[in-house]
Amino acid sequence: MTKETAGTPQTVATDAGDARITWHRAEEPAMVLAVGHGAGGGIEARDLRALAEVLPAHGVSVALVEQPWRVAGKKVAPAPKTLDVGWRGVWPALAAPGLPVVSGGRSAGARVACRTAAELGAHAVLALSFPLHPPGKPEKSRAGELLGAGVPTLVVQGGNDPFGKPEEFPEGSYGLVEVPYGDHGFAVPKRAEISQERALEIVTGGVVEWIASLG
């Protein structure tokens, strides 16, 4: 693991290759929110950027985690087991500040967070755009991963997400925040009754309120 300097992404060696953490630190943090990206994009995703901008003012340091395949410049994500290996590898660096760590991610990253939460000792799980099933294939449900997280969990889901609309989710002991009109990336059409800015406010507001409730 390389030494981290202010404003410089932290490179972390894992068994799946080098991962990268970009920290957005709170002045007096009480918690860390670690969020991984999906299989089709990186930490530039609009929801991840919004969380990194908003949460530090609420006492939460945000760690944006880039999986090794992304750091290596590859176009296609590896198998789920390899993603889990990468996430496990960065965990010691995420836990190093000695604060409770909320394990999170968007899409494929949300699945990773759910699968590994209990074994890593995550304080909670934040699942952004959880891919409940492949588009058009509701019979191939991944609900078991979500329901098996084993820690307090919040799902933030777009109302028009083709990977699973909010009403498709099974009953469970998790919270769910719906972003009206949002697609898998929380983009809302121009004709929607809410603006793109408001959609992201629903994401960040829901997460802030939930994290405050965790104690």
C-alpha positions in Angstrom: 0.0 0.0 0.0 1.4 3.4 -0.9 1.5 6.3 1.4 -1.5 8.6 0.9 -0.9 12.3 0.5 -3.5 15.1 0.6 -5.5 15.2 -2.7 -3.7 12.1 -4.1 -5.6 8.9 -4.7 -4.4 6.1 -2.5 -3.3 3.0 -4.3 -3.9 -0.3 -2.5 -2.5 -3.7 -3.5 -5.0 -6.5 -3.5 -5.0 -10.1 -4.7 -6.9 -9.0 -7.8 -4.4 -6.2 -8.6 -4.0 -2.6 -7.5 -7.2 -0.8 -6.4 -7.5 3.0 -5.9 -9.3 5.0 -3.2 -10.1 8.6 -3.6 -10.9 10.2 -0.2 -13.4 13.0 0.4 -12.8 13.6 4.1 -15.0 15.2 6.7 -13.3 17.6 9.1 -14.5 15.7 12.2 -15.6 12.3 10.7 -17.8 9.9 12.7 -18.1 7.3 10.0 -16.7 6.3 6.6 -18.9 5.5 3.6 -17.0 3.4 1.1 -18.6 3.2 -2.3 -17.7 1.1 -5.3 -18.7 1.7 -8.9 -20.7 -0.5 -11.3 -19.6 -2.8 -14.1 -20.2 -0.2 -16.8 -18.6 2.9 -15.3 -16.3 4.3 -12.7 -16.4 6.7 -9.7 -17.5 9.6 -12.0 -21.1 8.3 -11.7 -23.4 11.2 -10.8 -24.7 9.6 -7.6 -21.2 8.8 -6.3 -20.0 12.3 -7.1 -23.0 13.8 -5.3 -22.4 11.7 -2.2 -18.8 12.7 -2.1 -19.8 16.4 -2.3 -22.5 16.3 0.3 -21.7 13.8 3.0 -18.5 15.2 4.4 -20.4 18.2 5.7 -22.5 15.7 7.7 -19.5 14.1 9.5 -19.1 11.3 7.0 -15.8 10.7 5.1 -16.5 9.3 1.6 -14.1 6.8 0.0 -14.6 6.3 -3.7 -13.2 2.9 -4.5 -12.0 1.9 -8.0 -11.7 -1.8 -8.6 -8.4 -3.2 -9.9 -9.9 -4.0 -13.4 -10.9 -0.3 -13.7 -7.5 0.9 -12.5 -5.8 -1.4 -15.0 -7.8 0.2 -17.8 -9.8 -2.8 -18.7 -13.2 -2.4 -20.4 -15.1 -5.4 -18.9 -15.6 -6.2 -15.3 -14.4 -9.6 -14.1 -16.5 -12.3 -12.4 -18.3 -11.5 -9.1 -15.8 -13.5 -7.1 -12.9 -11.4 -8.4 -14.8 -8.2 -7.6 -15.2 -9.5 -4.0 -11.5 -10.2 -3.8 -10.7 -6.6 -4.8 -13.2 -5.2 -2.2 -11.8 -7.4 0.6 -8.3 -6.2 -0.3 -9.1 -2.5 0.1 -11.0 -3.0 3.4 -8.1 -2.6 5.7 -7.4 0.8 4.2 -11.0 1.8 4.6 -11.1 0.7 8.2 -7.7 2.3 9.0 -9.2 5.5 10.4 -10.8 3.4 13.2 -14.3 4.5 12.4 -17.4 2.5 11.5 -17.4 1.7 7.8 -20.6 1.6 5.7 -20.0 -0.6 2.8 -21.6 0.6 -0.4 -21.7 0.6 -4.1 -23.8 1.1 -7.2 -25.1 -1.7 -9.3 -22.4 -4.5 -9.4 -20.7 -2.6 -6.6 -23.9 -2.9 -4.5 -23.9 -6.6 -5.0 -20.3 -6.8 -3.8 -21.1 -4.8 -0.7 -24.0 -7.1 0.1 -22.1 -10.3 -0.4 -19.1 -9.3 1.8 -20.7 -7.1 4.5 -20.9 -9.7 7.3 -17.5 -11.2 6.8 -15.8 -7.8 6.7 -17.6 -6.4 9.7 -19.4 -3.6 7.8 -21.5 -1.2 9.9 -24.2 -1.2 7.3 -24.7 -1.5 3.5 -25.7 1.2 1.0 -27.0 -0.3 -2.2 -27.4 2.2 -5.0 -29.3 1.0 -8.1 -29.2 -2.6 -6.9 -29.5 -4.8 -10.0 -32.3 -7.1 -8.8 -32.4 -8.9 -12.1 -31.0 -8.5 -15.6 -33.2 -6.3 -17.7 -36.3 -8.2 -19.0 -35.4 -11.3 -16.9 -37.2 -10.9 -13.5 -37.0 -14.7 -13.0 -33.2 -14.3 -12.5 -33.5 -12.6 -9.2 -30.5 -11.6 -7.1 -32.7 -10.8 -4.1 -30.8 -13.4 -2.0 -27.7 -11.2 -2.0 -29.6 -8.2 -0.8 -31.6 -10.1 1.9 -28.5 -11.9 3.0 -26.4 -8.8 3.8 -26.8 -9.4 7.5 -26.4 -5.7 8.5 -28.7 -2.6 8.3 -29.2 -1.9 4.6 -30.6 0.9 2.5 -31.5 0.6 -1.2 -31.7 3.7 -3.3 -33.5 2.8 -6.6 -34.7 4.6 -9.6 -38.4 4.4 -10.3 -37.8 3.3 -13.9 -34.7 1.2 -13.3 -34.8 -1.7 -15.9 -32.7 -3.8 -13.5 -35.5 -3.7 -10.9 -38.2 -1.1 -10.2 -38.9 -0.4 -6.5 -42.2 -2.2 -6.5 -40.4 -5.4 -7.7 -38.3 -5.7 -4.6 -39.3 -8.3 -2.0 -40.3 -7.5 1.5 -37.3 -7.4 3.9 -35.7 -5.6 6.8 -34.0 -3.0 4.6 -35.0 0.5 3.8 -35.8 1.7 0.3 -35.7 5.2 -1.2 -37.3 5.7 -4.6 -35.9 8.3 -7.0 -39.0 9.1 -9.2 -38.5 8.7 -12.9 -34.8 7.7 -12.4 -33.1 5.0 -14.6 -30.3 2.8 -13.6 -27.9 5.8 -13.4 -30.6 8.0 -11.7 -30.9 10.0 -14.9 -34.4 11.5 -15.3 -36.0 12.5 -18.6 -36.4 16.1 -19.4 -40.2 15.7 -19.4 -40.1 14.3 -15.8 -41.8 16.3 -13.0 -38.5 16.6 -11.1 -35.2 18.0 -12.3 -31.9 16.1 -12.4 -30.7 18.2 -9.5 -33.7 17.2 -7.5 -33.2 13.6 -8.3 -29.7 13.7 -6.8 -31.0 15.6 -3.8 -33.4 12.7 -3.1 -30.4 10.3 -3.3 -28.1 12.3 -1.0 -30.9 13.4 1.4 -32.1 9.8 1.8 -28.5 8.6 2.5 -27.8 11.4 5.0 -31.1 10.7 6.9 -30.4 7.0 7.0 -26.8 7.3 8.1 -27.9 9.6 10.9 -30.3 6.9 12.1 -27.5 4.3 12.3 -25.9 5.9 15.3 
